Amino acid sequence: MLTLICGDKGSGKTLVCVRNICMNKKKLAFTNFNLIGLKHYIRLKENDITIKDKEGNWAVNWDLWEKVHEKFKKFDIYIDEITQIEMLNSREHRGKRNIAGTKFVAQIRKVLGDSRDSNLYLICQNIEQLDVAWRRLADTIIYCYKKTKKDKKGIEWVTIYLLTFKSTGLTHCSTLFDAFRKCCKSWNRPRYRFKANPYYKYYESRKFVKKEEGLL
């Protein structure tokens, strides 16, 4: 399952992921951002995605992900600010490592299979920045459309509001999302909201760790 999470800067996209990880403590999460105080996650490193093969060419580290799949069976992958990561940005200069990185996103579902217990989450501000092939692979789009702050008893409570667009047998989630943006109406889209404060303590915003060692 591939889910795209989008919204303006500071809209709470990453906190949506942090909340999801906290609520699924029995499932391992791989992330490219630091989490604090959670034991069921592993921080992604650059070489976990792409490595050099025996010929010195950049390639997807499929051997590692096949081992991950065999060992953990079900897991989630979260990649934050994907359009800012050069090796995963399909719009940037398509160097050899960049090409390998985009293949990872397009083909990781082969490792995950059709399992609904393992998911890939891609987080960005604007899904138009993503390769059209990635958008077509998506099963769900989560749009963080509003964040409010309310002072209560000296505490600033932050609430994040979401709209969810799921593909159906007849209509793709990106089609529903595009129609929503054009008419600025949510129709009967499922709306969610949650208090963000309990999840701030788990999140530390940084990008990939540049180390040679892999996940296993």
N, C-alpha and C positions, 0 to 999 in steps of 0.2 A: 504494500500500500504506500502510495506517495501522496504526502500532504504538503501544500504550499501555504505558508503563513506570511501574510503581508500587512502593511500598514505604515503610516507615517513614522518618522523618527521619533522615538520616545513614546510610541503608542502602546508598548507593552508586549511586543511580539516575543521577545526572549522569555519574559516571565510566563507567557502561556506555556512555553516548553518546560520551564522549571516546575511549574505547577503540575504539568502532565507527568514529569519524571517523579515528582514527590508522591503522586497518587498511584503510581505503578511501581511500588518498591520491590515487587517480586520479579520485575523484568529489568535486565541490564540495559543501560543507556550508554551510547558512545556519543560524545559531544566535542565540538571544537571550542567550547568556552568552559571556564573553570566553575566548578560547583564546590561549595563548602559544606562539610558536615554530612554528606551523603556517601554511602559506601557502595551503592549499586550503580555506579557510573565509572566509565573509563575515558580519560581525556585523549582525544585524537591528536596525532602528530602528523606532520606533513608526509613522512615516509609510510604512514599507514594507508595513505591513498595512492601515492605514486612512488615507484622506485625505479632504479636503473636495472635493466636485465643484463644477461651475460655479455651481450654485444654492446653494452653501454648506452642503450636507448631507453627513454622513459616509457614506462608501461604501468598499467594498473596493478596494484599489489593483490592479485586475485588469490594467490596461495594463502595469504594471511586471512582473507575474508572467508575462504572455504573452511579454514581451521576454526575461525570464530563461529561459523554456522554449525559445524560439527560439535563444538564444545558447548555452546550456549543454546542452540536450537532456536530460541526466540529472543529478539532484542530489538531496540530502536536506535536509529542514527539521527542525530540532530546536527545540522550544519547552519550556523548563524551567519547572517550578512554574506550570503554566498556570492553576490555580485562584487564584493570587495576582495575576494580571494582570487588572486591572479590565476592560479592553476585550475580553478573551477569556473572561471568567467568566460563563457563562450563568446562574449562580445569583444574581448581583448585580442591582442595579437596572438594568433594561433601558433605558438611555439610547440615543440614536441611535448613538453610537460603539460602544457595547457590542453592539448588534444587528449592526452592520457587522462587528465583530470575530468574532462567532460564525458569521456567514455565511462568513467566510474559511475557518474550520476545516471547516465542513460541505461547502464547494464547491471547495476547492483541488484535490480529486481530478479535477475537470474539466480543470484545467490539467495535472496530472500524467498524466491519462489512465489507461490500464490498464497502464502500464509498471511492471515490477517492478524497474526500475533507479532509479526515483525514489520516495522514501518520505517520509512525514510521521510524526515521532515526537512524542508528547505525554507529558510527564513530570509526575506528580502523586503525592501520598502515598496518596490514596484515590480509586479510579475512580468511586466512588459520587457524588463531587462533580462529575463530568463530566455534561454533558447526555446523556440517554439516547440521543439520535440519534447523538452522537459514538461512544458505546460500540457501537452497532449497526453503525457503519461500520468498526470495527476488524477487522483481519485477524489480529492477534497481540497477546497480552498477555505482557509480561515482568515477573515478580514477583521483586524483590530481597528474599529472605526471610531472609538471614543475612549478617552481616559479622563476621569473626573477626580477632583481632590476635595475632601470635605473635612473640616476641622471638628473633631468630636472629643470633648474632654481633654483638650490639649494635645491630641494625637491627630496627625494629618492622615486620614484614611484614603487610600487610592483605590478606585474601582476601574476595572478594565472591561470594556464592552466588546462583544464579538458577534459576527455574523458568519454562519457556516453554509457553504455551498457544496453539495455532494452530487457527484455524477449519478445519473439514473440510466436505465436501459435506453432511453431515447435522447437524453440531453446531457452534454458534458458539463462538468463543473465550471470550466472557464467560460462557456457560453452563458451560463446563469449569472456568473460574476460580471461579465461584460454588459449584459442586459441591465443588471442592477446599477452599474455605474452610469449608464446612459440615461436612465430615467430617474435615478436618485430615489428609488423606492425599494424597500426591503421585501415587499409583498408578504408572503408567508414564510420567509426565511427564518430558520431557528435562530433565536437570539439568546445569548448567554452573557452573564456578567459574573465577576468574582472579585473579592477583595485581594489586592496584590500584596499588602503589607506582610503577611506571614511568609512570603517567599523571597523577600529581599535578602534575607540572611543567608540564603543558599547560593546566591549568584555573585560571580565575579567576572567582569567583562574583560576578556582578552581573546586573542586569536590563537592560531595554531602554535604549538610548541615546536621549535625547530631543533629536533634531536634525531639522531640516527636510529635509536632503538624503536622497535615496533610495539604492538599491543600485547603480544604474547611472549 
